[in-house]
Every structure is written in C-alpha cells, then in structure tokens.
Amino acid sequence: MLACLLLLQSPRLMADGSVIDKVYHPYVEQLEWELEWRATLADEDPPSGEERLQLHRLGLGRAVSEYVFVEAYLIGEQSAGEGLGLEAYEIEMLWQLSEQGEHIVDYGLLFELEKEHNRDIWEASTAVLLEKEFGRFSATANLGLTFEGGSDIADEWETALALQGRYRYSPRFEPALEMYSGEDTLGAGPVLLGLERLGPLSALKWQAGVIFGLDDTTADYTVRALLEYEF
C-alpha cells in the first residue's frame, strides 16, 4: 500500500519525545462544529523515566470555509504520582488542497501552534497530509516538521511520521494498522475506528487502539483513544 511505500522510501524521521497521537486525514467537512477529546496513556516510557504518562486534549473546532478547518485545544498531562494538570495550549488549521479523488493522491496541509503553560516554550508545526483509496482500503501518511524554541529551551527542528492503513468495512467499524516514527518513537499497532449518526446534522466518531514499541526508547505500549462530536 501507499503507506508502506512511503515508510520504505523515507529516512528515519526525528521527533523529540513520543509522536504517538492520531493520524490526520486531508479533508474538511463543510459548515461543521466539532467537540473533540483524545488521550494517550504510555506505559514504561524509558525517555521520561515515568512508568505511566497520560496526555489529554480537549478541543473545539469549526469549518470556517469549504476547505479550511480551525480548532483550539487545551492540553493536560498526568504522570505517575501526580494529578492531571494543564500543560499547554494549541491552535491548529487543516487546509484541504484537493477534492477527494481529483488526483492520484488526495492531499492537504496541517498547521499547529502550541504554547506550554507557565513556560516560555513554543512549537510551530506543519504537516503534509496524503491519502489514497484502493476500493475499501485507505492509506494515509502524515509527514511533519516542527520548530521548537523559547527562552526555556534550546531552539531545534524536529520531524515526525505517522502512517495508517485502514479497511472501510462499514462507517460503524473500520479496523486499521498505524505506525509512528520519531527520535524517541518507533511503534505500530492495531486501531479501531467508527462513526455513529445521531441525526441528520450530528455524529459521534470514536477511535481506540494500542501502539506497541518497536525499539528500546519507545514505551512498551501506548493506548490511544478519541471521541469527536460533530454538529
């Protein structure tokens, strides 16, 4: 599949810390509001020295045009022995650059700006989003580049790679395989996705999966979950 070819042809991409989160698709649904919660739970993470690390994101987004979607997030973190606390703020914009099926590969861009809470650390990121359908199968790739800087951290550039191969069995049930690569991350594992229509103009999307570490620096496993209410 396209995702596998991209992985084989790409060099080992770098990212500071775990890059396991979610795979973005290069599409915007028009005139849509979205309330999103997503979380990751990493177990036995050698780089951080923590046995368990949880990250939670709560976001509210809106399609501001036919091809542009904007969303703002609050990001919380909880590590072993500590309660959940506010870690950062983020705003992102997804820009759909092609109509679905218009070209050999559908494509778009993702822009993100993140500011850590109580520390002068900023992250500005962009990612190329690629997707190709093969009948009931879909292959998606996110290739990202991030600049991190501020008075509380040394300036540096980072890159990241996320891949997903998905079988569109039905809107309610889509099994997938995902892979993530970064400086401190190399992992892959199964993910389930689904959508439940709640009315003519609303829906609930969900994702759940486990990403297993494939090297010594990646957490043994990372559980990831997502809920999106679209209205």
LUMPA-942245 format. One line per field, with one value per residue (C-alpha): residue number from 0; x, y, z; residue in one letter. Coordinates in Angstrom, 2 decimals. Layout:
% LUMPA-942245
k: [NUM	...]
X: [X	...]
Y: [Y	...]
Z: [Z	...]
r: [A	...]
//
This chain:
% LUMPA-942245
k: [0	1	2	3	4	5	6	7	8	9	10	11	12	13	14	15	16	17	18	19	20	21	22	23	24	25	26	27	28	29	30	31	32	33	34	35	36	37	38	39	40	41	42	43	44	45	46	47	48	49	50	51	52	53	54	55	56	57	58	59	60	61	62	63	64	65	66	67	68	69	70	71	72	73	74	75	76	77	78	79	80	81	82	83	84	85	86	87	88	89	90	91	92	93	94	95	96	97	98	99	100	101	102	103	104	105	106	107	108	109	110	111	112	113	114	115	116	117	118	119	120	121	122	123	124	125	126	127	128	129	130	131	132	133	134	135	136	137	138	139	140	141	142	143	144	145	146	147	148	149	150	151	152	153	154	155	156	157	158	159	160	161	162	163	164	165	166	167	168	169	170	171	172	173	174	175	176	177	178	179	180	181	182	183	184	185	186	187	188	189	190	191	192	193	194	195	196	197	198	199	200	201	202	203	204	205	206	207	208	209	210	211	212	213	214	215	216	217	218	219	220	221	222	223	224	225	226	227	228	229	230]
X: [0.00	0.98	1.71	4.14	5.93	6.28	7.77	10.30	11.32	11.55	14.57	14.12	12.29	13.04	10.80	11.53	9.62	6.71	4.87	2.01	-1.25	-3.57	-3.41	-5.00	-6.93	-6.74	-10.48	-12.76	-16.47	-18.29	-20.13	-19.26	-18.60	-16.57	-16.03	-13.08	-11.42	-8.43	-5.94	-2.82	-1.56	2.08	3.35	7.03	8.39	12.22	12.96	10.83	11.60	7.89	6.02	2.83	2.23	-1.20	-1.88	-5.39	-6.57	-9.91	-10.68	-13.40	-13.25	-15.17	-15.03	-14.57	-14.75	-15.19	-11.52	-10.32	-10.96	-9.69	-9.56	-8.28	-7.11	-6.34	-3.69	-3.40	-0.73	-0.74	2.32	2.91	2.11	0.78	-2.67	-3.88	-2.67	-2.77	0.32	-0.17	-2.49	-2.71	-4.42	-4.41	-5.62	-6.30	-6.26	-7.72	-5.85	-7.56	-11.00	-11.39	-10.45	-9.34	-5.71	-3.81	-3.35	-5.56	-3.52	-3.71	-1.68	-1.90	-0.55	-0.21	0.98	1.47	2.49	3.43	1.66	3.90	7.00	8.32	8.33	6.66	6.15	5.23	4.45	3.33	2.50	1.77	-1.32	-1.61	-4.35	-5.12	-8.08	-7.90	-11.50	-12.40	-8.82	-7.35	-3.69	-2.80	0.53	1.33	4.84	5.52	8.14	8.30	10.33	10.63	12.01	11.74	13.75	13.22	14.51	17.20	15.92	15.64	13.95	12.09	10.31	7.72	5.97	2.58	1.06	-2.32	-3.72	-7.49	-10.19	-13.54	-15.76	-18.64	-19.00	-19.52	-16.47	-13.13	-10.10	-6.71	-2.98	-0.91	2.82	4.65	8.32	10.40	13.69	12.31	9.45	9.12	5.85	2.99	-0.28	-3.98	-6.64	-10.43	-12.44	-16.17	-18.95	-22.47	-25.04	-27.07	-29.25	-29.20	-26.62	-24.75	-22.50	-20.19	-16.80	-14.59	-11.12	-9.31	-6.02	-2.76	0.64	3.47	7.05	9.46	12.73	14.29	13.38	9.64	7.10	6.25	2.75	0.71	-3.08	-4.79	-8.46	-10.53	-14.13	-15.46	-18.95	-19.77	-22.74]
Y: [0.00	3.68	3.99	1.08	2.52	5.88	4.22	2.27	5.28	7.79	8.21	7.69	10.86	12.60	13.97	14.97	12.56	10.34	11.30	8.82	10.77	10.40	10.26	13.25	12.96	15.74	16.51	19.25	18.71	21.94	24.07	21.69	22.29	19.67	18.95	16.58	14.69	12.48	10.85	8.70	6.53	5.43	2.60	2.14	5.07	4.97	8.50	10.25	7.85	7.57	4.30	5.89	9.17	10.43	13.25	14.62	17.08	18.88	20.82	22.87	23.36	24.85	24.62	28.31	27.69	24.89	23.92	25.25	23.85	25.54	24.03	25.18	22.79	22.66	20.01	18.29	15.93	13.39	11.34	8.69	10.04	13.38	14.71	15.97	19.48	21.99	21.53	23.61	25.46	24.78	26.08	24.21	24.72	22.00	23.14	20.75	21.29	18.79	17.38	13.76	11.57	14.54	13.39	10.14	11.08	13.40	15.97	18.79	20.71	20.92	23.91	23.91	26.46	25.31	27.24	25.47	26.62	28.56	28.09	30.09	27.17	27.42	24.84	25.73	22.71	21.88	18.51	17.25	15.02	12.36	9.80	7.23	4.85	1.35	0.13	-0.43	0.22	3.63	4.52	7.75	9.43	12.48	13.93	16.68	19.34	21.29	24.22	24.38	27.44	29.96	31.22	27.96	25.60	25.45	26.08	22.95	21.43	18.14	15.88	13.12	10.46	8.79	6.13	4.41	1.58	1.27	-1.14	0.63	-2.31	0.00	3.52	1.98	-0.29	0.32	-1.72	-0.12	-0.52	2.51	3.21	6.17	7.14	9.74	10.24	8.57	6.71	3.70	1.87	0.15	-1.45	-2.02	0.69	0.55	3.49	4.07	6.60	6.67	9.02	10.81	12.78	14.47	17.03	15.32	12.30	10.71	9.43	7.19	5.64	3.22	1.42	0.15	1.07	-1.27	-0.05	-1.47	-0.22	0.34	4.04	3.70	2.90	-0.80	0.14	3.30	3.22	5.95	6.95	9.63	10.87	13.53	15.00	16.68	19.04]
Z: [0.00	-0.34	3.39	3.28	0.25	1.96	5.03	2.97	0.90	3.76	6.06	9.79	10.81	14.09	16.81	20.41	22.64	21.67	18.48	19.01	18.81	15.83	12.05	10.27	7.01	4.37	4.29	5.63	6.23	5.41	7.99	10.82	14.51	16.38	20.07	20.49	23.32	22.78	25.10	25.16	28.01	27.71	29.93	30.92	28.95	29.28	27.92	30.56	33.39	34.18	34.43	33.12	31.31	30.25	27.80	27.29	24.65	24.71	21.54	19.90	16.14	13.24	9.44	8.54	4.79	2.29	2.60	5.98	9.47	12.65	16.15	19.57	22.30	25.99	26.71	30.09	31.42	34.23	35.21	37.87	41.33	40.06	39.24	35.89	35.21	32.37	30.21	27.05	24.66	20.94	17.84	14.54	10.99	8.42	4.79	2.20	-1.07	-3.40	-3.98	-2.92	-5.89	-8.01	-8.23	-7.79	-4.11	-2.02	-0.12	2.39	4.98	8.76	10.73	14.53	17.10	20.70	23.83	27.07	30.21	32.65	30.46	27.52	25.09	21.69	18.95	15.37	13.21	9.72	8.19	4.71	4.73	1.99	1.40	-1.29	-1.61	-3.07	-3.15	0.51	1.65	2.50	3.06	4.88	5.64	7.80	7.30	9.83	10.56	13.86	15.13	18.92	20.68	23.50	26.47	28.40	25.70	23.05	19.53	17.44	14.41	14.63	12.16	12.57	10.53	11.07	8.80	8.71	6.61	7.05	5.85	5.41	6.34	7.32	8.75	12.20	12.09	10.37	11.50	10.86	11.41	12.40	12.59	14.17	13.86	15.70	17.53	20.68	18.98	16.77	17.21	15.43	16.37	15.67	15.87	15.52	14.16	13.87	13.35	14.75	13.20	15.88	13.49	10.08	11.21	14.04	14.55	17.09	15.91	18.02	17.81	20.11	19.67	21.14	19.69	20.69	20.99	18.41	19.95	23.37	23.62	22.93	25.64	25.78	24.69	24.25	24.44	22.44	22.37	20.67	20.76	18.37	18.49	15.19	14.92]
r: [M	L	A	C	L	L	L	L	Q	S	P	R	L	M	A	D	G	S	V	I	D	K	V	Y	H	P	Y	V	E	Q	L	E	W	E	L	E	W	R	A	T	L	A	D	E	D	P	P	S	G	E	E	R	L	Q	L	H	R	L	G	L	G	R	A	V	S	E	Y	V	F	V	E	A	Y	L	I	G	E	Q	S	A	G	E	G	L	G	L	E	A	Y	E	I	E	M	L	W	Q	L	S	E	Q	G	E	H	I	V	D	Y	G	L	L	F	E	L	E	K	E	H	N	R	D	I	W	E	A	S	T	A	V	L	L	E	K	E	F	G	R	F	S	A	T	A	N	L	G	L	T	F	E	G	G	S	D	I	A	D	E	W	E	T	A	L	A	L	Q	G	R	Y	R	Y	S	P	R	F	E	P	A	L	E	M	Y	S	G	E	D	T	L	G	A	G	P	V	L	L	G	L	E	R	L	G	P	L	S	A	L	K	W	Q	A	G	V	I	F	G	L	D	D	T	T	A	D	Y	T	V	R	A	L	L	E	Y	E	F]
//
